[in-house]
Amino acid sequence: MTGTISFDEGKPNGHTLLDAGVLITPQLVRVTPNIGSIGGMTIVATMPGVIKGQSDIMLTDAPGNPICDAVRVPEYGVVECDTKPQVITASVLKF
């Protein structure tokens, strides 16, 4: 995953260290709501490290099957998932 981080102050002249890449590994922190409908619904996952507009995000169950019909990243660290009609056990969700 690559992204750009900009600082209000800008980069100091002559400092190339700030041009180096930084790898941020997304972490699944929380999913809300923790109950829902087997007919499908929208869940929101808090995932620091995910960049706004990122399109390669997939939430899966334990065997690795995608659980989302659609995924959106409206802002840094927030993933919205329109779940497929199915039963999802809370302990089997992963990124």
C-alpha positions as CSV (number, residue, x, y, z in Angstrom):
1,M,0.0,0.0,0.0
2,T,1.3,3.4,-0.8
3,G,0.0,6.8,0.0
4,T,1.1,10.4,0.5
5,I,1.3,12.2,3.8
6,S,1.5,16.0,3.7
7,F,2.3,18.4,6.5
8,D,1.0,21.9,6.8
9,E,4.5,23.2,7.5
10,G,6.0,21.6,4.3
11,K,9.3,19.9,4.0
12,P,12.5,21.7,5.1
13,N,14.9,22.6,2.3
14,G,17.7,20.0,1.9
15,H,16.0,17.3,3.9
16,T,15.8,14.3,1.7
17,L,15.0,11.9,4.6
18,L,11.4,13.0,4.4
19,D,11.2,11.7,0.8
20,A,11.7,8.1,2.0
21,G,8.7,5.8,1.9
22,V,6.9,4.8,5.0
23,L,5.0,1.5,5.2
24,I,1.9,1.4,7.4
25,T,0.3,-2.0,7.9
26,P,-3.5,-1.7,8.3
27,Q,-4.8,-3.2,11.6
28,L,-8.4,-4.3,12.2
29,V,-9.3,-2.6,15.5
30,R,-13.1,-2.6,15.7
31,V,-16.2,-3.4,13.8
32,T,-19.6,-1.8,14.4
33,P,-22.3,-2.7,14.8
34,N,-21.5,-6.0,16.4
35,I,-24.9,-7.4,15.6
36,G,-26.9,-7.2,12.4
37,S,-29.2,-8.8,9.8
38,I,-28.6,-12.0,7.9
39,G,-30.1,-10.2,4.9
40,G,-27.0,-8.0,4.7
41,M,-26.2,-4.5,6.1
42,T,-23.5,-1.9,6.2
43,I,-20.7,-2.4,8.8
44,V,-18.0,0.0,9.6
45,A,-14.5,-1.2,10.4
46,T,-11.9,1.0,12.2
47,M,-8.6,0.1,10.5
48,P,-5.7,2.6,11.0
49,G,-3.4,2.4,8.1
50,V,-6.1,2.3,5.4
51,I,-6.0,5.4,3.1
52,K,-9.0,7.3,2.0
53,G,-10.2,6.0,-1.4
54,Q,-8.1,2.9,-1.2
55,S,-9.7,0.2,-3.5
56,D,-7.8,-3.0,-2.6
57,I,-9.5,-3.7,0.8
58,M,-11.2,-7.0,1.4
59,L,-12.9,-8.2,4.6
60,T,-13.2,-11.9,4.8
61,D,-14.5,-14.7,7.0
62,A,-12.1,-17.3,8.6
63,P,-11.9,-19.5,5.4
64,G,-11.0,-16.4,3.4
65,N,-14.3,-15.8,1.7
66,P,-15.2,-12.1,1.0
67,I,-18.1,-10.9,3.1
68,C,-18.7,-7.6,1.3
69,D,-20.7,-6.8,-1.8
70,A,-19.2,-3.3,-1.8
71,V,-16.3,-1.6,0.1
72,R,-15.7,2.1,0.6
73,V,-13.0,4.0,2.4
74,P,-14.5,7.5,3.0
75,E,-11.7,8.7,5.3
76,Y,-8.4,7.5,6.7
77,G,-8.8,4.4,8.9
78,V,-12.6,3.9,8.2
79,V,-13.8,1.1,6.0
80,E,-17.5,0.7,5.1
81,C,-18.6,-2.7,4.0
82,D,-22.0,-3.6,2.6
83,T,-22.2,-7.2,3.7
84,K,-23.6,-10.1,1.6
85,P,-26.7,-11.8,2.9
86,Q,-25.2,-14.4,5.2
87,V,-24.5,-15.2,8.9
88,I,-21.1,-13.9,10.1
89,T,-19.8,-15.0,13.4
90,A,-17.9,-12.1,15.1
91,S,-14.9,-14.2,15.9
92,V,-14.2,-15.1,12.2
93,L,-13.9,-11.7,10.6
94,K,-10.4,-10.7,9.4
95,F,-8.6,-8.3,7.0
